[in-house]
Amino acid sequence: MRTSGARTAPVSGAHAVAESGARAVPASGSVFVGRDAELARLTDALDADELSTGRFVVVLGEGGIGKTSLIEAALQRLSGRPVLRGAADAMDGRRTYGLLLDAFAPRLTEDDRRLAAGANEHAVGERLLAVIDEVAATPLVLVLEDLQWADPASLALLARLARTLEQLPLVVVGSMRTQARHETPPALDNLLSVLSERGLLQPMELTALPQSACVTIAERLTGGHVDGALARYVAASGGNPLFLTEMLRSLLRDGAVTIDAGGEAVLDAPVGPSPSLAMVMMRHLSHLSAPTRELLTSAALLGTRFPMTQLRVVAGQPMSALVPLLRESFAAGFLEEADHDLLGFRHELIQEVLLQDLPAPVRAELQREVAVRLDAAGAPASVVAGHLLQARTSPEDLPWMLQLAQRTSVGAPATATELWERVVHATEPHDALHVRAVAGLARAALSAGHAAESTALAERALQQDVPADVLPALTSTYTHALMQEHRNAASRAESERYAASDLLDPADRAAHLAFAGWPQFMLGDVEGAKRLAREGAALAVEVGNPGAEVLALAVHGQIADFQGDLDEAIALLSRAAALADRHLSFASVEAFPHAQLALALTDAQRDADAAGLLHHGLQLSEQFGYRTGVLAAHAFGAQVLSHTASFSDIAAELDAHHTLVGSMDVRMSGPVLGLRAWLVAHQRGPEAALEWARRLSPIPERAAWAGRGRGWIWLGLSQRERARGDEVAALEVLWDGWQELRATDMLMDCAELGLDLAELVRTVIDAHPSHSSVARSRADEIVRVLTGLADRNPAVTHLRATALAVHGRVSGDAGALVEAAGLLAGTSRRFDHARVAEFAAVALPARDDARRMLAEASLHGYTEVGADHDLVRARAAFRHAGIPGLTRPRARPAFGWESLTRTEERIAGFVATGATNPEIAGDLSVSRRTVETHVSNILTKLGLRSRTELAVFVARRLEEAGQHGQ
């Protein structure tokens, strides 16, 4: 067994005998014996022939048991395979993505390093995932040691990687100390659980070495046969190779082992109580000079690995003075050269022993001194904070902690939160420092999507005297959190109060006035919201606050969109998006103007730029770490695709939305769940949609979502009644939705309900005569409203077609239905065209030749978008109507190449060329999460496990097509 966790060469052969008969002290090498079975298992996991699918191997064991040695031995058997490696550090667990940034350091560009140093956690995480995709395009081994100390952000990113790990030729080999479940950090516990659930985890626990292996190590280190008293002493190591080696080195250093004439290693010292590993190491340290021991203590404060520049700063000596001390440390086997221009301890247990030798108060004060010196030398704020947080909180350090929290709030939010919490616990509520810290915590909670927590914190701070420079951000946090918590009345009242407050300057008052339109809108006062938006925009222009102007334009534009004033909506939202691009800030992207513009353009049948706008808005939200904006990009993206794309593409956006939600309070779940239920109903029938429909509130609250897309909530709710076959009840649900939408002038969402309402009205008239008169009167209103909407937007063909289709379906006017189908055929709304073509084919007289053509178009449309349930239903309806001569388009198969949608075929082609997920996302103007979902779906449909297998599959398919002249 290799006895060191370091990267040193194994020791073999005998050492020269000293003149006294004592053995020379071996160098800090290692002996690898006793792990043949474990080595074979790990080597198999790294086998190149099997490395087309990803896996995660975790080597577990106590400290010093030889986890790193086993990994080293397995890696030595690789031939030319790229290996990247990083190790977590007990002293560096607060550095966001520290483990992964170290591991991928050789593959990071200068731009990547600048991003990691200054960008928000979300942006850095997305870039790291992109780097992983790039480097794992070919077989790769990633070694991550000491996972028990890894920073939570790295562990969370690895958990996310687990979604697609099986697709990649990537083996992650981690090591960690064996721990009780309650001692495992939550982020690590979650990672291991996710990996286990997906069948990707291969645990490998190292237990104590057998006595025979321990004796072999002793014989190689001493050069003699081991038996008797020395063998019993060896047994005291408990099978821990590091402990064993350090004990023997101590005995050899003290001349306590000699070789007799028969070649036996003889223990010449009395055998006392078995020492501990700490005692052995401290004895080794006692042989060093005092300055060297002091230097090693300073190094231990920095961590198991550290830059030489930091050691020089902390030691407070010139490099020339440190060189002889470092030489002594290296010669004694305590330090070694680590990766990436770092020095490190030969084993992390050495560092632990050095720290444990210091009394806790002394250790804490030394950590503070380290923080002071590193800060003065210009070290990164997260590094300085990591040391300061290990010191006792001193009143004199509280302002410094607030400064560090501000400096780390974007790049290392967890560290900033810990700093703010320290200040909070060390101060009284009325203290200005306390208020500043609570305000920081409130903003951090809001950015993370925890609205309720943010509101509570902001209210606590506002009960005190708030420093003038803190008040603008704190009041903004408060009002925004209130709205995200659906407390819209309170949000509006507070926004208007701050907009009139003399405590804020004009620019901040403008921001509150502009924002007040949003909760007003959520409360259903559309005209009041428009008034506030106009006033807010005017004041923002007057005082020069672009972020406030974007907020005002965005709410005004969304109102114009759902009211059906599409030209005005596009003009307002185009101004908002352009202004946001010119004046990038969190405030300018907070209202996601690009996503709203994409939806308005789609409503206006000008959807060519919609995908690009959604992608751009997503990138801006990621740049500012605005998780709610990323969530909105997928929610709006699904709505943009709802009428024009295949159902598989829509589902991919909904799945991407789902992966983001996590523990966020802000979910936008109403439209998303409603759209999902509607989608599943058309794919597999209303019964299958119940899973999603039941998650919707039976009485949808406007407070939760009152914007564009509210119609999807009602469409989803209606699937409950449809699943029961109760058309009358389903009509009542949709009519309730229609009335609510009409009352708030949400005409574009009324249009979303149009075809479903027409279908239900026709069914009720035919099957339930007692309800027919009411149904007809409702149909008259629907036609009147939708015709008026179409008249206001004469260039928008699908609105005219929908109005005609509703009239034709309810009245049986086949001519209107044929005209509507013809209009929709010229648009990108494939599903709507299929539905209306079905209505028209059934409504036409039996001898009309157009019936067959329309029926064929309907079946083709349903097949193309993946509306399998509608395909089966329509085919039956056409047979019942006696439409002859139809070809039999079959539903898209569930598996095989023919099951792929057009988007999936394109993505499969990209994967076959070696393109990474970020590259595909850029070409298609979608998010990497959407691409991840598509790739997973492709592999499932083709019965494949990895991107490599997919590339081979596509290549063979192209080869076969070429052989057949296709």
Secondary structure, 3 states (H helix, E strand, C coil): CCCCCCCCCECCCCCCECCCCEECCCCCCECCCCCHHHHHHHHHHCCHHHCCCCEEEEEEECCCCCHHHHHHHHHHCCCCCCEEEEECCCCCCCCCCHHHHHHCHHHCCHHHHHHHHHCCHHHHHHHHHHHHHHHCCCCEEEEEECHHHCCHHHHHHHHHHCCCHHHCCEEEEEEEECCCHHHCCHHHHHHHHHHHHCCCEEEEECCCCCHHHHHHHHHHHHCCEECHHHHHHHHCCCCCHHHHHHHHHHHHHCCCEEECCCCEEEECCCCCCCCCHHHHHHHHHHCCCHHHHHHHHHHHHHCCEEEHHHHHHHHCCCHHHHHHHHHHHHHCCCEEEECCCEEEECCHHHHHHHHHCCCHHHHHHHHHHHHHHHHHCCCCHHHHHHHHCCCCCCHHHHHHHHHHHHHHCCCCHHHHHHHHHHHHHHCCCCCHHHHHHHHHHHHHHHHCCCHHHHHHHHHHHHCCCCCCCCHHHHHHHHHHHHHHCCCHHHHHHHHHHHHCCCCCCHHHHHHHHHHHHHHHHHCCCHHHHHHHHHHHHHHHHHHCCHHHHHHHHHHHHHHHHHCCCHHHHHHHHHHHHHHHHHCCCHHHHCCCHHHHHHHHHHHCCCHHHHHHHHHHHHHHHHHCCCHHHHHHHHHHHHHHHCCCCCHHHHHHHHHHHHHHHCCCCCCCHHHHHHHHHHHHHHHHCHHHHHHHHCCCCCCCCCCCCCCCCHHHHHHHHHHHHHHCCCHHHHHHHHHHHHHHHHHCCCHHHHHHHHHHHHHHHHHHHHHCHHHHHHHHHHHHHHHHHHHHHHHHCCCCHHHHHHHHHHHHHHHCCHHHHHHHHHHHHCCCCHHHHHHHHHHHHHHCCCCCCHHHHHHHHHHHHHHHHCCHHHHHHHHHHHHHHCCCCCCCCCCCCCCCHHHCCHHHHHHHHHHHCCCCHHHHHHHHCCCHHHHHHHHHHHHHHHCCCCHHHHHHHHHHHHHHHHHCCC
